[in-house]
Amino acid sequence: MWINDNLSKLQQLNLSQLINRKLYKIVKIGDLEIIVSDHVANGSFKSLKDNVSYFDNPNYALFIRNIDFKKDLDGNKKYIDKKSYNYLKKSHLFGGEVVISNVADVGSVHRVPFIKKPMVVGNNQIFIKSKHFSMTDYLYVYFQSFWGQSSISSITSGSAQQKFNKTDFRSLEIPIPSEKWIQSNISPYVTLQDKIFNENQSLKQIKATLLNHCF
């Protein structure tokens, strides 16, 4: 855990230097070559209810909620069948996407792990992904930062329940550095975090297998 914490601190330190030195240009999210989508992009609440089935036991695809990210995909999870997965084509996850809670726990930022299992984003979250992996890496680090959280706060509303929508999110203007800068100062650390996550998952599986054999 302390390795991940140190990697996150290095990312934020590099981002701070970028902001302080003004080594960026301001770009509207909607003008970036990125996908911004969510669970409800697939249809109305009625059509989702009619076409999507949820399961507590393992099934074709993972339905990843905010709580699942917070638990590193440990604990009780939700699943959907293949029919539901095919219907939810606008919320498929493949690894590396940035997921941000946009209802209730607003501003909670996660990175989708690279696992060998079909996945879709759960409700009350949006996900963003660029065709350029380095840009996705940068957006993950940026929205975890003070500046990114402030950007999200600027479009958040609601008294009983805090939330923001995709339209307002796309209107945000944020600092964007060069791809070369991202590849030198952000991507290596994010890639290392991905590797650590996968190694930890493998160790957990080995431990579970050993315990099953012993008991």
Backbone as a chain_set.jsonl record, in Angstrom:
{"seq": "MWINDNLSKLQQLNLSQLINRKLYKIVKIGDLEIIVSDHVANGSFKSLKDNVSYFDNPNYALFIRNIDFKKDLDGNKKYIDKKSYNYLKKSHLFGGEVVISNVADVGSVHRVPFIKKPMVVGNNQIFIKSKHFSMTDYLYVYFQSFWGQSSISSITSGSAQQKFNKTDFRSLEIPIPSEKWIQSNISPYVTLQDKIFNENQSLKQIKATLLNHCF", "coords": {"N": [[0.817, -1.206, 0.0], [1.962, 1.253, 0.794], [3.704, 1.702, -1.275], [2.042, 2.325, -3.446], [0.931, 4.659, -2.404], [3.179, 6.333, -2.347], [3.719, 6.464, -5.086], [1.436, 7.795, -5.962], [1.832, 10.238, -4.674], [4.112, 11.146, -6.031], [3.052, 11.491, -8.589], [1.214, 13.57, -8.087], [2.951, 15.556, -7.219], [4.443, 16.042, -9.555], [2.358, 16.968, -11.142], [1.695, 19.303, -9.775], [3.999, 20.848, -10.238], [3.733, 21.167, -12.974], [1.373, 22.747, -13.101], [2.137, 25.039, -11.625], [4.217, 26.036, -13.165], [2.912, 26.609, -15.424], [2.821, 24.967, -17.724], [1.054, 24.176, -19.857], [-2.003, 23.995, -21.821], [-5.285, 25.391, -21.867], [-8.129, 23.449, -22.189], [-11.359, 22.503, -23.264], [-13.236, 19.824, -21.927], [-15.074, 18.59, -23.623], [-13.925, 19.052, -26.07], [-11.82, 17.404, -26.276], [-10.443, 14.336, -27.542], [-12.082, 12.107, -26.397], [-14.017, 9.498, -24.823], [-17.004, 9.935, -23.069], [-19.093, 8.475, -20.932], [-21.817, 6.527, -19.456], [-23.832, 4.392, -17.295], [-26.578, 4.908, -17.801], [-26.515, 5.818, -20.375], [-27.23, 3.907, -22.111], [-29.96, 3.703, -22.375], [-33.422, 4.404, -21.407], [-34.66, 4.438, -17.987], [-36.678, 2.551, -17.79], [-36.191, 0.878, -20.027], [-33.696, -0.096, -19.31], [-34.362, -1.525, -17.02], [-35.947, -3.492, -18.172], [-34.179, -4.861, -19.794], [-31.819, -5.562, -18.531], [-30.334, -7.823, -16.344], [-29.458, -8.581, -13.009], [-27.062, -10.211, -10.906], [-26.075, -11.906, -7.909], [-24.238, -13.888, -7.712], [-21.295, -15.206, -9.413], [-21.231, -14.401, -12.872], [-21.543, -13.709, -16.393], [-20.38, -11.086, -16.784], [-18.773, -8.438, -14.895], [-20.453, -6.067, -12.924], [-19.497, -3.117, -12.144], [-19.427, -1.282, -9.26], [-19.159, 1.776, -7.311], [-18.429, 1.1, -4.69], [-17.164, -1.313, -5.135], [-14.799, -0.605, -6.44], [-13.605, 0.783, -4.343], [-13.045, -1.271, -2.627], [-11.103, -2.631, -3.949], [-12.069, -4.543, -5.721], [-12.659, -6.667, -4.075], [-14.68, -8.691, -1.855], [-18.339, -8.84, -1.766], [-19.773, -8.909, -4.942], [-21.487, -7.574, -7.889], [-23.071, -8.983, -10.766], [-23.725, -9.396, -14.318], [-25.589, -11.031, -16.964], [-24.739, -12.435, -20.235], [-26.519, -11.485, -22.196], [-27.436, -9.106, -21.042], [-25.006, -7.752, -20.909], [-24.42, -7.401, -23.641], [-26.467, -5.663, -24.273], [-25.769, -3.405, -22.796], [-23.9, -1.831, -24.287], [-22.775, 0.691, -24.399], [-21.475, 1.103, -22.08], [-19.328, -0.528, -21.635], [-16.331, -1.711, -20.141], [-12.799, -1.969, -20.384], [-10.421, -1.815, -19.128], [-8.229, 0.513, -17.663], [-9.799, 2.763, -17.982], [-11.084, 5.877, -16.635], [-13.037, 6.255, -13.849], [-15.594, 8.114, -12.405], [-17.498, 9.0, -9.647], [-20.69, 10.361, -9.887], [-22.96, 10.85, -8.508], [-24.169, 11.235, -5.233], [-21.621, 10.05, -3.688], [-19.851, 12.052, -4.749], [-17.195, 12.816, -6.971], [-15.432, 10.821, -6.309], [-12.744, 9.078, -7.483], [-11.586, 6.608, -9.714], [-9.528, 4.035, -11.233], [-10.0, 1.75, -13.794], [-9.187, -1.607, -13.432], [-6.962, -3.845, -15.252], [-8.244, -6.699, -16.071], [-9.003, -10.164, -16.726], [-11.823, -10.338, -17.541], [-15.084, -9.643, -18.662], [-16.486, -6.37, -18.259], [-18.703, -3.832, -16.981], [-19.629, -0.418, -16.388], [-20.986, 0.602, -13.28], [-24.113, 2.012, -11.948], [-24.627, 5.558, -11.198], [-22.151, 6.603, -11.808], [-19.719, 8.029, -14.013], [-17.713, 7.298, -16.892], [-14.522, 7.884, -18.397], [-12.468, 7.869, -21.288], [-9.663, 7.98, -23.388], [-8.509, 7.57, -26.782], [-5.876, 7.751, -26.797], [-3.641, 6.405, -24.693], [-1.983, 7.696, -22.849], [-3.258, 10.124, -22.365], [-5.572, 9.305, -21.021], [-4.351, 8.33, -18.719], [-3.362, 10.743, -17.673], [-5.749, 12.191, -17.16], [-6.825, 10.646, -15.155], [-5.027, 11.086, -13.028], [-5.214, 13.874, -12.848], [-7.943, 14.38, -12.105], [-7.98, 13.314, -9.593], [-6.588, 15.155, -8.192], [-6.197, 18.29, -6.326], [-6.952, 20.369, -8.05], [-8.49, 19.052, -9.972], [-10.557, 18.002, -8.376], [-11.671, 20.398, -7.543], [-12.644, 21.332, -9.961], [-14.663, 19.439, -10.443], [-16.303, 19.996, -8.248], [-17.243, 22.491, -8.985], [-19.293, 22.007, -10.771], [-21.09, 20.562, -9.41], [-24.2, 19.991, -7.85], [-27.211, 20.194, -5.799], [-29.036, 19.554, -2.841], [-30.19, 17.587, -1.062], [-29.071, 15.366, -2.271], [-25.964, 15.2, -3.665], [-24.787, 15.824, -6.991], [-23.678, 15.592, -10.458], [-23.923, 16.182, -14.033], [-23.32, 14.625, -17.293], [-23.269, 16.483, -19.356], [-22.569, 18.97, -18.183], [-20.114, 18.177, -17.228], [-18.656, 17.767, -19.593], [-18.357, 20.366, -20.317], [-16.388, 21.435, -18.763], [-13.319, 23.213, -18.371], [-9.989, 22.41, -18.562], [-6.475, 22.09, -17.564], [-4.188, 20.997, -20.0], [-1.337, 19.229, -20.667], [1.567, 18.595, -22.795], [1.76, 15.578, -24.783], [4.197, 14.329, -24.58], [5.16, 15.263, -22.121], [3.317, 14.053, -20.378], [3.88, 11.347, -20.826], [6.376, 11.183, -19.71], [6.128, 12.059, -17.064], [3.789, 11.11, -15.842], [2.507, 8.689, -16.909], [4.383, 6.45, -16.505], [4.252, 5.98, -13.705], [1.546, 5.452, -13.274], [1.232, 3.146, -14.79], [2.863, 1.415, -13.325], [1.389, 1.262, -10.975], [-0.821, -0.148, -11.94], [0.38, -2.633, -12.437], [1.123, -3.387, -9.854], [-1.395, -3.673, -8.675], [-2.418, -5.898, -10.113], [-0.545, -7.836, -9.382], [-1.048, -8.012, -6.642], [-3.655, -8.991, -6.725], [-3.181, -11.506, -7.82], [-1.664, -12.68, -5.77], [-3.593, -12.792, -3.764], [-5.343, -14.652, -4.867], [-3.732, -16.917, -4.916], [-3.34, -17.26, -2.164], [-5.985, -17.779, -1.354], [-6.442, -20.186, -2.703], [-4.565, -21.889, -1.461], [-5.524, -21.882, 1.159], [-7.961, -23.134, 0.774], [-7.12, -25.696, 0.108], [-5.855, -26.449, 2.435], [-7.812, -26.392, 4.366]], "CA": [[0.0, 0.0, 0.0], [2.8, 2.449, 0.881], [4.294, 1.947, -2.596], [1.021, 3.042, -4.206], [0.828, 6.009, -1.843], [4.334, 7.098, -2.823], [3.531, 6.699, -6.518], [0.412, 8.843, -6.077], [2.453, 11.508, -4.272], [4.978, 11.571, -7.126], [2.172, 11.983, -9.655], [0.654, 14.861, -7.697], [4.061, 16.506, -7.198], [4.707, 16.406, -10.946], [1.237, 17.776, -11.602], [1.843, 20.624, -9.148], [5.04, 21.57, -10.978], [3.132, 21.534, -14.262], [0.426, 23.852, -12.892], [2.867, 26.228, -11.176], [5.041, 26.558, -14.264], [1.993, 26.898, -16.536], [3.269, 24.217, -18.902], [-0.159, 23.536, -20.354], [-3.008, 24.839, -22.467], [-6.616, 25.131, -21.327], [-8.97, 22.798, -23.194], [-12.652, 22.018, -22.781], [-13.326, 18.357, -21.965], [-15.826, 18.2, -24.816], [-13.097, 19.211, -27.266], [-10.805, 16.349, -26.274], [-10.838, 13.095, -28.217], [-12.332, 11.113, -25.352], [-15.374, 8.995, -24.602], [-17.605, 10.204, -21.765], [-20.329, 7.696, -20.953], [-22.244, 5.981, -18.164], [-24.808, 3.3, -17.346], [-27.856, 5.336, -18.383], [-26.342, 6.152, -21.796], [-27.762, 2.789, -22.884], [-31.402, 3.781, -22.546], [-34.235, 4.922, -20.312], [-34.697, 3.58, -16.801], [-37.566, 1.423, -18.092], [-35.521, -0.069, -20.929], [-32.641, -0.747, -18.524], [-35.029, -2.5, -16.148], [-36.463, -4.584, -18.999], [-33.143, -5.545, -20.564], [-30.621, -5.869, -17.746], [-30.556, -8.677, -15.173], [-28.335, -8.517, -12.08], [-26.861, -11.443, -10.155], [-25.139, -11.833, -6.787], [-23.232, -14.929, -7.93], [-20.531, -14.981, -10.646], [-21.903, -14.576, -14.15], [-20.709, -13.379, -17.56], [-19.618, -9.832, -16.671], [-18.821, -7.686, -13.636], [-21.146, -4.777, -12.883], [-18.611, -2.523, -11.137], [-19.955, -0.132, -8.532], [-18.175, 2.586, -6.6], [-17.962, 0.348, -3.523], [-16.248, -2.36, -5.607], [-13.507, 0.048, -6.649], [-13.036, 1.12, -3.042], [-12.592, -2.506, -1.997], [-10.178, -3.302, -4.875], [-12.811, -5.676, -6.284], [-12.84, -7.727, -3.085], [-15.991, -8.675, -1.216], [-19.5, -9.212, -2.573], [-19.851, -8.142, -6.19], [-22.665, -7.74, -8.726], [-22.772, -9.489, -12.101], [-24.796, -9.417, -15.307], [-25.414, -12.114, -17.929], [-24.233, -12.011, -21.547], [-27.574, -10.701, -22.854], [-27.384, -7.768, -20.452], [-23.732, -7.156, -21.33], [-24.564, -6.972, -25.032], [-27.354, -4.496, -24.289], [-25.069, -2.264, -22.195], [-22.706, -1.645, -25.125], [-22.194, 2.023, -24.199], [-20.803, 1.192, -20.775], [-18.307, -1.574, -21.51], [-15.012, -1.329, -19.634], [-11.774, -2.921, -20.821], [-9.224, -1.57, -18.328], [-7.571, 1.801, -17.866], [-10.739, 3.883, -17.963], [-11.232, 6.674, -15.413], [-14.425, 6.234, -13.397], [-15.849, 9.164, -11.412], [-18.859, 8.998, -9.102], [-21.355, 11.64, -10.156], [-24.138, 10.955, -7.642], [-23.917, 10.901, -3.819], [-20.19, 10.123, -3.36], [-19.377, 12.794, -5.926], [-15.771, 13.117, -7.041], [-14.623, 9.644, -6.029], [-12.094, 8.776, -8.762], [-10.964, 5.285, -9.757], [-9.018, 3.55, -12.51], [-10.458, 0.386, -14.024], [-8.04, -2.528, -13.552], [-6.896, -4.718, -16.421], [-8.494, -8.075, -15.636], [-9.527, -11.013, -17.806], [-13.24, -10.528, -17.27], [-15.898, -8.54, -19.193], [-16.908, -5.448, -17.213], [-19.471, -2.629, -17.331], [-19.652, 0.555, -15.302], [-22.226, 0.605, -12.511], [-24.845, 3.274, -11.939], [-24.143, 6.695, -10.415], [-20.755, 6.871, -12.165], [-19.396, 8.213, -15.418], [-16.341, 6.883, -17.187], [-13.88, 8.594, -19.494], [-11.345, 7.146, -21.88], [-9.143, 8.519, -24.639], [-7.829, 6.578, -27.619], [-4.467, 7.899, -26.439], [-3.548, 5.894, -23.326], [-1.34, 8.672, -21.973], [-4.262, 11.121, -21.977], [-6.396, 8.677, -19.983], [-3.514, 8.338, -17.509], [-3.309, 12.111, -17.153], [-7.051, 12.561, -16.626], [-6.962, 9.922, -13.887], [-4.249, 11.802, -12.014], [-5.736, 15.238, -12.705], [-9.206, 14.441, -11.364], [-7.711, 13.007, -8.191], [-5.859, 16.277, -7.604], [-6.941, 19.443, -5.796], [-7.518, 21.118, -9.165], [-9.542, 18.24, -10.565], [-11.681, 17.967, -7.44], [-12.29, 21.727, -7.589], [-13.409, 21.368, -11.21], [-15.876, 18.655, -10.234], [-17.137, 20.744, -7.295], [-17.841, 23.642, -9.663], [-20.485, 21.604, -11.525], [-21.9, 19.723, -8.528], [-25.338, 20.678, -7.245], [-28.139, 19.342, -5.061], [-28.959, 19.671, -1.387], [-30.41, 16.27, -0.468], [-28.115, 14.434, -2.884], [-25.034, 15.874, -4.558], [-24.64, 15.151, -8.285], [-23.416, 16.392, -11.658], [-24.29, 15.428, -15.229], [-22.29, 14.508, -18.326], [-23.225, 17.719, -20.15], [-21.752, 19.936, -17.446], [-18.746, 17.652, -17.166], [-18.013, 18.025, -20.884], [-18.12, 21.81, -20.454], [-15.252, 21.835, -17.926], [-12.058, 23.573, -19.023], [-8.929, 21.915, -17.693], [-5.121, 22.212, -18.123], [-3.719, 19.824, -20.728], [0.073, 19.343, -21.055], [1.934, 17.863, -24.007], [1.793, 14.122, -24.631], [5.553, 13.982, -24.146], [5.24, 15.519, -20.68], [2.538, 13.013, -19.697], [4.598, 10.075, -20.929], [7.554, 11.222, -18.842], [5.844, 12.426, -15.674], [2.561, 10.518, -15.304], [2.22, 7.313, -17.353], [5.182, 5.377, -15.88], [3.789, 5.713, -12.344], [0.225, 4.834, -13.37], [1.469, 1.778, -15.274], [3.394, 0.647, -12.198], [0.258, 1.004, -10.077], [-1.596, -1.235, -12.551], [1.116, -3.883, -12.228], [1.024, -3.722, -8.431], [-2.764, -4.16, -8.445], [-2.533, -7.248, -10.655], [0.271, -8.721, -8.547], [-1.78, -8.209, -5.386], [-4.788, -9.876, -7.003], [-2.633, -12.86, -7.998], [-1.291, -13.176, -4.446], [-4.835, -13.104, -3.056], [-5.867, -15.897, -5.427], [-2.864, -17.998, -4.432], [-3.647, -17.449, -0.742], [-7.294, -18.419, -1.25], [-6.286, -21.57, -3.158], [-3.835, -22.616, -0.422], [-6.415, -22.043, 2.307], [-8.964, -24.15, 0.42], [-6.468, -27.004, 0.148], [-5.509, -26.781, 3.833], [-9.002, -26.533, 5.222]], "C": [[0.855, 1.262, 0.0], [3.464, 2.752, -0.452], [3.312, 2.731, -3.462], [0.867, 4.478, -3.721], [1.977, 6.888, -2.33], [4.229, 7.414, -4.315], [2.506, 7.803, -6.745], [0.989, 10.207, -5.715], [3.377, 12.041, -5.366], [4.163, 12.138, -8.282], [1.665, 13.384, -9.331], [1.742, 15.935, -7.627], [4.383, 16.976, -8.614], [3.602, 17.274, -11.508], [1.313, 19.197, -11.033], [2.885, 21.468, -9.872], [4.53, 22.024, -12.336], [2.243, 22.764, -14.119], [1.177, 25.135, -12.535], [3.692, 26.864, -12.29], [4.22, 26.892, -15.506], [2.435, 26.24, -17.84], [2.091, 23.457, -19.523], [-0.973, 24.518, -21.183], [-4.37, 24.455, -21.889], [-7.518, 24.605, -22.442], [-10.279, 22.35, -22.547], [-12.709, 20.501, -22.945], [-14.011, 17.886, -23.251], [-15.036, 18.322, -26.102], [-11.964, 18.191, -27.332], [-11.343, 15.119, -27.009], [-11.01, 11.991, -27.174], [-13.793, 10.679, -25.36], [-15.803, 9.397, -23.202], [-18.952, 9.488, -21.762], [-20.678, 7.204, -19.557], [-23.287, 4.887, -18.382], [-26.072, 3.712, -18.088], [-27.725, 5.795, -19.831], [-26.953, 5.078, -22.688], [-29.27, 2.837, -23.089], [-32.108, 4.328, -21.323], [-34.199, 3.964, -19.131], [-35.587, 2.36, -17.049], [-36.874, 0.396, -18.978], [-34.38, -0.797, -20.217], [-33.24, -1.833, -17.629], [-35.483, -3.723, -16.94], [-35.358, -5.434, -19.629], [-31.897, -5.963, -19.782], [-30.993, -6.681, -16.501], [-29.291, -8.695, -14.322], [-28.276, -9.793, -11.246], [-25.858, -11.22, -9.023], [-24.016, -12.856, -6.927], [-22.527, -14.704, -9.267], [-21.323, -15.309, -11.902], [-20.989, -14.032, -15.236], [-19.818, -12.157, -17.349], [-19.787, -9.198, -15.297], [-19.559, -6.37, -13.833], [-20.454, -3.986, -11.769], [-19.186, -1.237, -10.554], [-18.826, 0.621, -7.835], [-17.588, 1.816, -5.417], [-16.988, -0.757, -3.928], [-14.859, -1.792, -5.858], [-12.827, 0.317, -5.31], [-12.501, -0.106, -2.312], [-11.628, -3.287, -2.879], [-10.768, -4.592, -5.432], [-12.89, -6.881, -5.357], [-14.256, -7.649, -2.516], [-17.098, -9.074, -2.18], [-19.626, -8.297, -3.787], [-21.17, -8.41, -6.907], [-22.23, -8.175, -10.123], [-23.98, -9.317, -13.017], [-24.533, -10.574, -16.268], [-24.992, -11.552, -19.293], [-25.243, -11.158, -22.296], [-27.55, -9.26, -22.348], [-26.121, -7.026, -20.888], [-23.83, -6.634, -22.758], [-25.464, -5.747, -25.14], [-26.634, -3.249, -23.79], [-23.79, -1.919, -22.963], [-22.044, -0.29, -24.928], [-21.495, 2.174, -22.849], [-19.811, 0.056, -20.551], [-16.987, -0.992, -21.021], [-14.0, -2.41, -20.016], [-10.477, -2.8, -20.015], [-8.586, -0.245, -18.687], [-8.502, 2.989, -17.839], [-10.731, 4.608, -16.612], [-12.707, 6.685, -15.046], [-14.584, 7.249, -12.265], [-17.295, 9.069, -10.941], [-19.489, 10.36, -9.341], [-22.671, 11.802, -9.396], [-23.752, 10.483, -6.245], [-22.442, 11.068, -3.469], [-19.447, 10.829, -4.498], [-17.872, 13.062, -5.85], [-14.861, 11.965, -6.659], [-14.071, 9.137, -7.364], [-11.371, 7.433, -8.701], [-10.453, 4.984, -11.167], [-9.428, 2.087, -12.656], [-9.252, -0.536, -14.195], [-8.102, -3.336, -14.849], [-7.039, -6.161, -15.934], [-9.136, -8.845, -16.782], [-10.979, -11.371, -17.533], [-14.012, -9.372, -17.904], [-16.423, -7.682, -18.044], [-17.795, -4.359, -17.803], [-19.461, -1.703, -16.128], [-21.009, 0.508, -14.607], [-22.913, 1.957, -12.54], [-24.211, 4.302, -11.004], [-22.662, 6.998, -10.639], [-20.682, 7.202, -13.656], [-18.007, 7.614, -15.643], [-15.823, 7.655, -18.388], [-12.686, 7.794, -19.974], [-10.957, 7.795, -23.197], [-8.534, 7.384, -25.458], [-6.317, 6.653, -27.412], [-4.317, 7.508, -24.965], [-2.953, 6.913, -22.361], [-2.326, 9.734, -21.512], [-5.178, 10.562, -20.897], [-5.642, 8.643, -18.658], [-3.533, 9.714, -16.857], [-4.635, 12.5, -16.504], [-7.322, 11.861, -15.296], [-6.253, 10.672, -12.76], [-4.822, 13.194, -11.771], [-6.996, 15.273, -11.843], [-9.082, 13.949, -9.927], [-7.113, 14.201, -7.455], [-6.793, 17.342, -7.043], [-7.646, 20.181, -6.923], [-8.657, 20.353, -9.812], [-10.773, 18.158, -9.682], [-12.413, 19.31, -7.402], [-13.137, 21.876, -8.844], [-14.729, 20.627, -11.053], [-16.833, 19.39, -9.293], [-17.876, 21.894, -7.97], [-19.103, 23.29, -10.45], [-21.425, 20.741, -10.685], [-23.008, 20.549, -7.886], [-26.217, 19.671, -6.509], [-27.94, 19.457, -3.573], [-29.115, 18.312, -0.719], [-29.396, 15.257, -0.986], [-27.256, 15.175, -3.901], [-24.905, 15.095, -5.867], [-24.17, 16.137, -9.352], [-23.742, 15.542, -12.872], [-23.188, 15.472, -16.281], [-22.155, 15.786, -19.14], [-22.362, 18.768, -19.474], [-20.308, 19.479, -17.359], [-17.998, 17.952, -18.457], [-17.676, 19.508, -21.069], [-16.928, 22.292, -19.625], [-14.027, 22.164, -18.774], [-10.924, 23.22, -18.071], [-7.564, 22.085, -18.353], [-4.674, 20.909, -18.781], [-2.261, 20.038, -21.154], [0.341, 18.594, -22.358], [1.934, 16.365, -23.735], [3.154, 13.662, -24.124], [5.706, 14.173, -22.644], [4.506, 14.428, -19.902], [3.295, 11.696, -19.688], [5.824, 10.02, -20.032], [7.203, 11.343, -17.368], [4.629, 11.758, -15.042], [2.441, 9.03, -15.634], [3.077, 6.236, -16.695], [4.683, 4.988, -14.487], [2.42, 5.03, -12.349], [0.351, 3.382, -13.829], [1.986, 0.879, -14.148], [2.292, 0.326, -11.197], [-0.618, -0.131, -10.616], [-0.936, -2.585, -12.287], [1.016, -4.336, -10.773], [-0.363, -4.277, -8.104], [-2.899, -5.609, -8.899], [-1.722, -8.253, -9.836], [-0.426, -9.022, -7.228], [-2.972, -9.147, -5.584], [-4.318, -11.322, -7.156], [-2.265, -13.476, -6.657], [-2.528, -13.564, -3.636], [-5.425, -14.418, -3.552], [-5.052, -17.086, -4.954], [-3.165, -18.311, -2.968], [-4.966, -18.182, -0.557], [-7.217, -19.892, -1.646], [-5.599, -22.427, -2.09], [-4.728, -22.885, 0.785], [-7.467, -23.11, 2.029], [-8.383, -25.552, 0.49], [-6.182, -27.432, 1.597], [-6.72, -27.046, 4.702], [-10.149, -27.107, 4.408]], "O": [[0.539, 2.229, -0.693], [3.76, 3.91, -0.748], [3.699, 3.688, -4.133], [0.694, 5.399, -4.52], [1.771, 8.049, -2.684], [4.605, 8.502, -4.752], [2.686, 8.65, -7.619], [0.681, 11.21, -6.359], [3.425, 13.248, -5.604], [4.54, 13.145, -8.882], [1.681, 14.274, -10.182], [1.484, 17.097, -7.942], [4.575, 18.17, -8.846], [3.865, 18.21, -12.264], [1.027, 20.169, -11.732], [2.681, 22.661, -10.092], [4.849, 23.12, -12.797], [2.338, 23.706, -14.906], [0.885, 26.198, -13.082], [3.843, 28.084, -12.345], [4.746, 27.388, -16.503], [2.427, 26.857, -18.905], [2.145, 22.238, -19.687], [-0.672, 25.71, -21.24], [-4.572, 23.314, -21.472], [-7.656, 25.228, -23.495], [-10.288, 21.873, -21.412], [-12.287, 19.96, -23.967], [-13.586, 16.917, -23.879], [-15.428, 17.758, -27.124], [-11.237, 18.123, -28.323], [-12.553, 14.903, -27.079], [-10.199, 11.07, -27.08], [-14.675, 11.394, -25.837], [-15.047, 9.22, -22.247], [-19.854, 9.86, -22.513], [-19.938, 7.43, -18.6], [-23.581, 4.511, -19.516], [-26.583, 2.955, -18.913], [-28.73, 6.129, -20.457], [-27.171, 5.304, -23.879], [-29.803, 2.082, -23.902], [-31.474, 4.673, -20.327], [-33.762, 2.821, -19.259], [-35.288, 1.264, -16.574], [-36.952, -0.806, -18.723], [-34.124, -1.971, -20.486], [-32.684, -2.923, -17.504], [-35.415, -4.85, -16.449], [-35.583, -6.599, -19.958], [-31.022, -6.642, -20.32], [-31.85, -6.279, -15.714], [-28.184, -8.809, -14.848], [-29.307, -10.382, -10.921], [-24.912, -10.443, -9.161], [-22.956, -12.699, -6.321], [-23.094, -14.078, -10.162], [-21.99, -16.34, -11.991], [-19.783, -13.907, -15.023], [-18.636, -12.184, -17.693], [-20.8, -9.392, -14.625], [-19.311, -5.648, -14.799], [-20.775, -4.156, -10.593], [-19.399, -0.25, -11.257], [-17.688, 0.155, -7.781], [-16.383, 1.877, -5.173], [-16.09, -1.105, -3.161], [-13.857, -2.425, -5.527], [-11.623, 0.106, -5.161], [-11.606, 0.008, -1.475], [-11.352, -4.458, -2.616], [-10.072, -5.594, -5.595], [-13.158, -7.995, -5.807], [-14.943, -6.642, -2.686], [-16.836, -9.581, -3.271], [-19.589, -7.072, -3.668], [-21.884, -9.357, -6.576], [-21.164, -7.789, -10.603], [-25.105, -9.12, -12.558], [-23.402, -11.047, -16.382], [-24.903, -10.338, -19.471], [-24.86, -10.199, -22.967], [-27.633, -8.315, -23.133], [-26.158, -5.835, -21.196], [-23.364, -5.532, -23.046], [-25.251, -4.891, -25.999], [-26.862, -2.154, -24.304], [-22.729, -1.738, -22.365], [-20.869, -0.13, -25.256], [-20.987, 3.246, -22.519], [-19.493, -0.281, -19.411], [-16.581, 0.091, -21.443], [-14.301, -3.603, -19.977], [-9.549, -3.588, -20.199], [-8.421, 0.083, -19.862], [-8.045, 4.122, -17.689], [-10.409, 4.018, -15.581], [-13.541, 7.087, -15.857], [-13.82, 7.25, -11.299], [-18.215, 9.059, -11.76], [-18.892, 11.391, -9.034], [-23.406, 12.766, -9.61], [-23.088, 9.458, -6.09], [-22.048, 12.134, -2.996], [-18.541, 10.269, -5.116], [-17.348, 13.475, -4.815], [-13.639, 12.112, -6.681], [-14.837, 8.806, -8.269], [-10.637, 7.156, -7.752], [-10.882, 5.589, -12.149], [-9.225, 1.285, -11.745], [-8.385, -0.265, -15.026], [-9.163, -3.486, -15.455], [-6.082, -6.763, -15.449], [-9.733, -8.261, -17.687], [-11.325, -12.533, -17.323], [-13.636, -8.216, -17.707], [-16.766, -8.202, -16.982], [-17.662, -4.005, -18.975], [-19.304, -2.145, -14.991], [-22.048, 0.39, -15.257], [-22.381, 2.927, -13.08], [-23.387, 3.976, -10.149], [-22.0, 7.573, -9.775], [-21.483, 6.714, -14.453], [-17.23, 7.445, -14.703], [-16.584, 8.031, -19.279], [-11.992, 7.138, -19.197], [-11.814, 8.118, -24.02], [-8.099, 6.371, -24.91], [-5.577, 5.748, -27.796], [-4.816, 8.211, -24.087], [-3.359, 6.991, -21.202], [-2.238, 10.201, -20.376], [-5.525, 11.273, -19.955], [-6.221, 8.895, -17.601], [-3.698, 9.837, -15.643], [-4.645, 13.075, -15.416], [-7.974, 12.422, -14.416], [-6.81, 10.865, -11.68], [-4.908, 13.645, -10.629], [-7.105, 16.107, -10.944], [-9.995, 14.152, -9.127], [-7.132, 14.245, -6.225], [-8.005, 17.305, -7.253], [-8.802, 20.578, -6.779], [-9.68, 20.94, -10.164], [-11.9, 18.235, -10.17], [-13.633, 19.35, -7.245], [-14.215, 22.47, -8.807], [-15.78, 21.112, -11.47], [-18.042, 19.4, -9.524], [-18.994, 22.236, -7.582], [-19.9, 24.174, -10.764], [-22.435, 20.247, -11.186], [-22.777, 21.67, -7.434], [-26.0, 18.462, -6.584], [-26.808, 19.459, -3.089], [-28.279, 17.918, 0.094], [-28.921, 14.399, -0.241], [-27.768, 15.713, -4.883], [-24.91, 13.864, -5.866], [-24.252, 17.352, -9.175], [-23.83, 14.318, -12.767], [-22.243, 16.255, -16.175], [-21.056, 16.137, -19.568], [-21.516, 19.389, -20.118], [-19.386, 20.293, -17.409], [-16.833, 18.348, -18.422], [-16.817, 19.86, -21.877], [-16.503, 23.438, -19.769], [-13.737, 21.488, -19.76], [-10.896, 23.667, -16.924], [-7.488, 22.213, -19.575], [-4.773, 19.841, -18.178], [-1.984, 20.951, -21.932], [-0.576, 18.025, -22.95], [2.088, 15.935, -22.592], [3.249, 12.72, -23.337], [6.312, 13.341, -21.969], [5.006, 13.936, -18.891], [3.346, 11.008, -18.668], [6.263, 8.94, -19.639], [7.898, 10.792, -16.515], [4.454, 11.83, -13.826], [2.291, 8.205, -14.733], [2.544, 5.181, -16.349], [4.687, 3.811, -14.129], [2.16, 4.142, -11.537], [-0.338, 2.499, -13.319], [1.587, -0.281, -14.039], [2.266, -0.768, -10.633], [-1.098, -0.97, -9.854], [-1.61, -3.56, -11.953], [0.846, -5.523, -10.495], [-0.489, -5.238, -7.346], [-3.427, -6.449, -8.169], [-2.158, -9.384, -9.623], [-0.398, -10.156, -6.751], [-3.266, -9.985, -4.731], [-4.974, -12.249, -6.681], [-2.522, -14.657, -6.424], [-2.508, -14.555, -2.906], [-5.946, -15.207, -2.764], [-5.603, -18.137, -4.63], [-3.238, -19.476, -2.576], [-5.076, -19.084, 0.273], [-7.841, -20.745, -1.014], [-6.008, -23.562, -1.845], [-4.698, -23.971, 1.363], [-7.828, -23.888, 2.912], [-9.07, -26.493, 0.886], [-6.257, -28.613, 1.936], [-6.662, -27.824, 5.654], [-11.243, -27.306, 4.937]]}, "num_chains": 1, "name": "protein.A"}
